């Protein structure tokens, strides 16, 4: 059976095998004897690097240690997550708000670490929501999503989020073009060429607090923007976007968007765009998008709906955008550490074009144009080309770089990674992957000073890599040692969802800054209870607010009576602990909403609507002490017409008046 699977998998790659001859005959051939020692991290020892990996269709971001491949954390971003109560607690629900209402799920594709002087600085990681276009910022002090901004005039937010070298902007290009949000979008689909536009969003980032703001958009021809990278070093001030479907087809794209021999890499002068915006050249467009922020002081999120965006039209400002022809249906578009070379990856092409920034500048100065595409000057291919890597493999997708002037490109169709020299374009090495690699990541491989050392391949399919788990198999990441001349596979491990893209960073850039507790005296949640003496239960009409505390190993109060059918009960639980890693949980029987998980010093709220009369137990869900089992209590629910007064207690049996009522 296993052999059959391999045959089937390899069968699809016969073309590739004929092309290159390094395909191994079985999966076990891939690892050599000393691989285990390179990835072994002894118990109690820490990994060398953090690896932030997108969870694809799970909508979450996962964090692994490298080289061990140990899963350290799943950070909820665009989807509800019961492990952390994300999207369930009243405080976190606003983070999932959009102009379409609350979104409980999205599709997370790309991950990029914030940068200072072109190197990852360990402050934040940015990720994109692909389906309902959004960009999120995760704070690496808390490993929590701090902010989410929705993007108007966008759909299929794929070329996103990519950062400039000092985190000035994060960009997001729309994958699917369409009429703008505010125009009458009720047009024939066949009017694509007249009515459909592409929009590039430039989100500014606050220098100190990381706060995002949709600074402006550029209206572009209606093509599909796929990926992007910012220039760096010599090319600082520019962005490069890969564009496919320059045919502007709207049906059967697999055929109709593959007609042109060359599509484009679009170069955008964002410094120039900034000047135009400062000079008041942007036009205001009315739109609607949500901007959600989470505060570690109020321990709660707020969602704001915004209604305007500034737009520059690429047709009006002809020195803003330039098209560089790129063979054929480009996917990745990656910039080397010096910023001089831009690698286009035509996913249907048999060569790998490398563009020169210096030549591009000269071609612009010389007006070395090859026509105009929808108002944008097209530069002559030969005048911007540094050279082509000949016969590198089949289906090039993505390229990252090491510290020694080498590039590593993933090839989806021939399922391999190819190492080549950026200057002379010679192929130096190739290794197979199992199976169908998408993105790859070299440690620091998108920065000005790559670490090199490790490369990870993020694979789309695993077939026979692991024990079978029904019709759905785990997707996988594969770790390679790239410190020598030849790449060596040293580990693979299953991932959460689709490991679409990931980034590595040296562990100490992040680990030293970790928040251990939230200071209780700084807690500004409107429903905080700063000590057991302040705990109380307050009725406001049919809403009952329980100001509750949790500390090892009891809640205060732990007995509540006087709740009635028709009430909405809000348990505002404050974890009074001021000690690292002592969360408490809170759950109540019959809650259709959630359970809570509350960190030391934090306040979190569970909304509960009782649906029957009786005695309802509640308890702590996070094993917190030897007497964790004892951390529980009761709520009495009475009929709507009941006269049972609202009462609560801890350490005393409830009120004599109730006892009398029961014994009567
Ligand atoms: Cu507990």
Boltz pocket constraint, residues with backbone or C-beta under 6 A from the ligand:
constraints:
  - pocket:
      binder: B
      contacts: [[A, 551], [A, 552], [A, 553], [A, 583], [A, 584], [A, 585], [A, 620], [A, 621], [A, 622], [A, 623], [A, 624], [A, 625], [A, 628], [A, 631]]
      max_distance: 6.0
